[in-house]
Amino acid sequence: MKKILFWASLCLFAVSCSNETIESDNGVTNAEKVLAPVTVRVNGFSVTQEEMASGGTTRAAQTAESYTGVGAIDLAFYSGGTEVYKHTQLRGDNTTYTTFGEFSCNLPIGTYTMVAIARGYFDGDVLTMTSPTAAGYTSERPRETFCASQSVTVTAAGADASVTMNRIITRLNIISTDQISSGVAKIRTTYGGGSKSFDPTSGLATDDNGFSLTNTAVAPDNVHLGVLNYAFLATDEETMTITIEALDADNHVLFTKSVPGVPLKRNRQTTLTGAIFTASASSAAFQVETAWIEGNTVNF
């Protein structure tokens, strides 16, 4: 089984201790209130890329700056359930960073849970993280997402940690074998399970209620529909019904295909191929192909 891991070495260390102290009114010593400057660096991503058509693989070590598949990096520190630091860097907004992939902050000496999330980013995307176990996209669609979580202790002498960031999401491709019908403006995809929210600690969905999202109908080859979406799964592997609806510009449903028993897996791409715009075509004619970790074809 091919493992496609997204490696992020986060070298974290305390540079020095601030001389700044605060007098205590409650018996807390000044030493307990010392802030240690902390730097977190995303030194590089070791990326394995699989060509979906040929099945070939290429491997390359890339820095956060050069890996353009990541458009945003979120870093947060929690003390128990209390957030003590959080910052998001956006590749396209250089006011959010000095060096993309390098974070600096001041934290009191202590032990924290550090959560790092790297993700694709487009205008309008909103990712909300409220604890080490709760995060999610409150905008319409999830994006390709990698994350890691671990305990980090900050001391006056310094601290450093390394963490591996893994892809935690599944990808669904939908390709029509028939030509897009005139009047079709949008494609609505409904997942029978999964979620747009996830637990950064486990990488699993925080619910299994399913969701819908709508894409503009696009034919990359000017003939056949192509749609790509992502979802978080409640288990590493999950089988569910995928419903595909072709809509006109006013959101009227023109064609509907419901495909049961679609196998999805984290860090794996599943491709549904079949006739969508032919009213007489059966959903059973759809083929399923999976890739990223390993590939196979399932007829149902």
N, C-alpha and C positions, 0 to 999 in steps of 0.2 A: 504494500500500500504506500502510495506516495504521500509523503507529508509535505504540506505547503504551509510553511510557518513564516510568520512575519516577525523577524527578530528585532527587538529594540533594546539596545543596551543603555540602561539609564544609570549613569554613574553619578551617585549622589554623595556629596560630602559637605561637611561644615567647614567653611573657610576660616572663620575666626569667631570669637565671642565678642559681642557688643559690650562696651563699658557702660552702656546705658542701663540704669536700674530705676526701679519704682519703689518708693517707700510703702511698706505694708501697713494696712489698717486692721488686718485680720490675722496677724501672726505668721504670714507667709514670708519666708526669707527672700532677700534680694536675689540670691543665687537661683532660686526657683523661677524667677521672672526674667532671667537673662535670655535675650534673643540671640540665636545662632544663625548667621547668614547661611542659607542652604542653596546649592546649585544642583539642578537636575539637567543632565544632558542626554538627549537622544542621539547617541553617537552614530548609529547606522542601522539600516534594515538589511538583513540577509533575506533576499526575496527569491522564491522559486516561481517561475511563470510557466504555465502550461498553455500550449497552443491548442485551442479547442478542436480545430479541424483535423490536425495531424496527430495530436497526442504527444508531440515532442515537448521536451522541457528545456529551459535555460535557467541558469543560476547566476546570480550576481549579487554582490554586496553593495548596497546603495545607502547614501546618507539621507537624513530626513529632508534635506534641501533638494536632493536630486530625485527622490521618489515622488513623482507627481501624482500618483494614485491617492496619496494622503493630502487632503486639503486643509485639515484641521487637526490639532492635537490638544486634548484636554488633560490637565493634571490637577489632582485634588489630594489634599491630606485631611484625614478625619481623626479626631480623638474620640474614640467610642462612636457615638452617632452624631457628634458635633463637627461641623465643617470648620477647619481652621485656615484653609487656603484653597483657592480654586482659580484657575486661569485658563483661558482658551486662546491658542494661537491660530490665526487664520493665514494660510499661505499668501492669499491675495491682499492682505492688509498688513503692511509692514509696521503699522503703529502698534500692533499687538505683540511684537517681538523685536529683539535686536538681531538674534540669529535664530532662524526657524529650527525648533527642536531643542532649544536651550532655555531653561527656566531658572529664575532666581527669586528667592523669597526669604523672609525671616520667620523662623519658628522657635517657640520656646523649647528648651531641652525636654525631651520626653519621647514616648513611643507612639507612633501613628500608623494608620492604615493608608497607604498610598495607592491611588487608583490612576491609571494612565489609559487613555482612550485615543486611538488614532482612527481617522475616518475620512471617507470621501466627503466633499463639501461643495454645495451649490447655493447660490443666493436663495434666501428664504428658509434654509434648513435650520431647525432648532433642536438641539439636543439638551435635555434637562437631566442633571445628575443630582440626586438629593441625599444619597448615602452610598456607602461602599457596596450595597446590594440592590440599589434602585437607580436605574437610568433609562432613558427612552427618548424617542423622537416624537415631539409633540407637533411637528410639521407633518405633512401628508405621508412622506415616504422615508423608510430607513435607507441608509447607504451602506456600502461596504465598510465593515467595522472590525477593528482589532482592539483588544484590551488586555490588561493585566492588573493584578492587585496583590499587594503584599505588605507585611509589617516592616516598618522602618523606624529605627531608634536614632534620634538626634542627640548627640552628647557634645560637651564643650570640646572634646578631643577630636570630634569629627565623626562622620558616618558615610559609608558608601554601600551601594546595593546594585545588583544587576537583575534584570527582569526580562523574560521573554514574552513578547506580545503576540497572541495568536488570533487568527481570523475566527470569529465566533458566529458568523452569519451564513445563511444559505442563499444561493442565487438561483432565480428561476428565469429561464429564457422561454419565450413563446414564439414559434415560427410557423407561419401559415404555409401550407402546400398549395393553396389556391390564391388567386389574385384578389387583392383588396377590392371590395365592392365600392362603387361610387356612392357618395353620401356618408361613408363611414369617416367620422372625425376623431373618435376617441376609442380607447380600449379600456374597459374596467376589469381588473383582475381581483377576484375575491378568494382569499385563503380560508379554507375550512378550519384551520388551527393556526398556531403560532401567534406572533405579536410584533408590535413595534417597540416594545419595552423589554429590557433585559437586566439581569443581575451581573454587574461587572466582576463580581467575585467568582461566580460559577460559569458565566458566559451563556447561561440559559435564559429563555424568555421568562418573564415574571407572571405571565398568564398564557392561556392557550385558547383564547376566545376568537382568534382569527380577525381579519380586517380586510378592507378593500382599498384600492388605490386606482387612479385613472391616469393613463398615459395618452399623449397625442398619438394617433395612428400614423406610423412611419413605415415605409417600405425601403430598406437600405438599398435594395436592388431595383427599386422602382416598380416592383411587382408584388412581392410577398411581404406580409407583415413581419416586423421584428419588435419584440417587447422584452425588456429586461427589468426585473424587480428583485428586491431583497426581503428577507424575513428572518426573525429570530425564532428558534424552535424551543419547545418546552423540554425536549429530550434530544440527545445527540442525533438520533434518527427518528423521523416522524413521517407517517403516511397520512395524507389528507386529500380531500376533494378540492380541486381548483376549478373555479367557474370563470369563464371568459365571456364577456359581453361586448359586442360592437355597438357603439352609440353614434347617433348623429350629432350635429352641432348643438342641438337643443336637449341633449341627453336622453333622447328616446332610444329604447333598445331595439336594434335591428336584427341581431343574431345573438344566440346564446349557445355556448357549449359548456357542459359540465363534465369534467374528467375526474372520475373517482380513483382512489388508490394511488395517488402520485407520491413516489418516494422522495423525500427530501432529507438532506443530511448537512450538518454544520460543516463549513469549509468545503462544500461540494456544490457544483452547479448541476441543476437538472434542466434538461431541454425538452419541452413539449413541442412536437411537430405533428401537424394534421390540418385538415380542412376546417376553416372557421366560417367562411362566407358562403358555403354551399349548404342550403337549407336541408338537403336530404342526407348529408354526410353524418355518419354516426360518430359519437364521441369515442367509441371503441376503436376507431381507426387511428387514434392518436398513438404516437410512439414516444417513449420516454428514454432519454439518454442522459447519463450522469457523468460528471467529470470533476476536476480539481484534484481530488485525492486519487480516484480511480474511475475508469469509465466502463459502462456497460449499457446495453440496450434492453428495454423491457417492453414487450408488446402486451396490450390489454384491451 
